[in-house]
Structure formats: C-alpha cells, structure tokens
C-alpha cells in the first residue's frame, strides 16, 4: 500500500467518525427532549386519571345530565 492511499483512507475514516459523532450528538439531544416531553405527558395523564376516578366516586349527576334551571 502506498503512503497516499493510507493517508486518504485515514482521512476518510476520520471524516466518517466526525459525521457519526455529530449524528450521535443530535440523536442524543432528540432523545433527551422526547424523554422530557414524555415525562410531562405522563404527569398530565396521571392527573387526568386521578380526576376521572374522583368524578366516578361522586353520586352527583354530571352537569350534562342536569336540566337547565328554566325547566
């Protein structure tokens, strides 16, 4: 193998490694963002589930089932 061939191959590998590192960093940032969003959505879902269960426990009819006062 010639010295130029080895140099070119090494440069190509270094370029690919740099590209892969940038891609990995971008994917990591996306994953962190999605994990935060998922945590927020889960907290909201837990709150909604709790409110729904509390509504099911009450014996009062829902507002939709009540007649308006003018009837």
C-alpha positions as CSV (number, residue, x, y, z in Angstrom):
1,X,0.0,0.0,0.0
2,X,1.2,3.4,-0.8
3,X,1.5,6.2,1.7
4,X,-1.0,8.3,-0.1
5,X,-3.6,5.5,-0.1
6,X,-3.2,5.1,3.7
7,X,-3.4,8.8,4.2
8,X,-6.6,9.1,2.2
9,X,-8.1,6.1,3.9
10,X,-7.3,7.6,7.3
11,X,-8.8,10.9,6.3
12,X,-11.9,9.2,5.1
13,X,-12.3,7.3,8.3
14,X,-11.7,10.4,10.4
15,X,-14.4,12.2,8.4
16,X,-16.9,9.4,8.9
17,X,-16.1,9.3,12.6
18,X,-16.7,13.0,12.9
19,X,-20.0,12.7,11.0
20,X,-21.1,9.8,13.2
21,X,-20.2,11.8,16.4
22,X,-22.3,14.7,15.1
23,X,-25.2,12.4,14.3
24,X,-25.0,10.7,17.7
25,X,-25.0,14.1,19.5
26,X,-28.1,15.1,17.5
27,X,-29.9,11.9,18.3
28,X,-28.9,12.2,22.0
29,X,-30.4,15.8,22.1
30,X,-33.6,14.5,20.5
31,X,-33.8,11.6,22.9
32,X,-33.4,14.0,25.9
33,X,-36.1,16.2,24.5
34,X,-38.5,13.4,24.0
35,X,-37.9,11.9,27.4
36,X,-38.8,15.3,29.0
37,X,-41.9,15.6,26.9
38,X,-42.9,12.0,27.7
39,X,-42.4,12.8,31.4
40,X,-44.7,15.8,31.1
41,X,-47.4,13.9,29.2
42,X,-47.3,11.1,31.8
43,X,-47.7,13.6,34.6
44,X,-50.7,15.1,32.8
45,X,-52.2,11.7,32.2
46,X,-51.8,10.7,35.8
47,X,-53.6,13.9,36.9
48,X,-56.4,13.3,34.4
49,X,-56.8,9.7,35.6
50,X,-57.0,10.8,39.2
51,X,-59.6,13.5,38.3
52,X,-61.6,11.0,36.4
53,X,-61.6,8.5,39.3
54,X,-62.7,11.2,41.7
55,X,-65.6,12.1,39.3
56,X,-66.7,8.5,39.2
57,X,-66.8,8.3,43.0
58,X,-69.3,11.2,43.4
59,X,-73.0,10.4,43.4
60,X,-74.0,13.8,41.9
61,X,-75.2,13.7,38.3
62,X,-72.9,15.2,35.7
63,X,-73.7,18.8,34.7
64,X,-74.6,17.4,31.2
65,X,-77.4,15.2,32.8
66,X,-79.0,18.1,34.8
67,X,-81.9,20.1,33.3
68,X,-81.3,23.8,33.0
69,X,-83.0,25.9,35.7
70,X,-85.7,27.4,33.4
71,X,-87.4,23.9,33.1
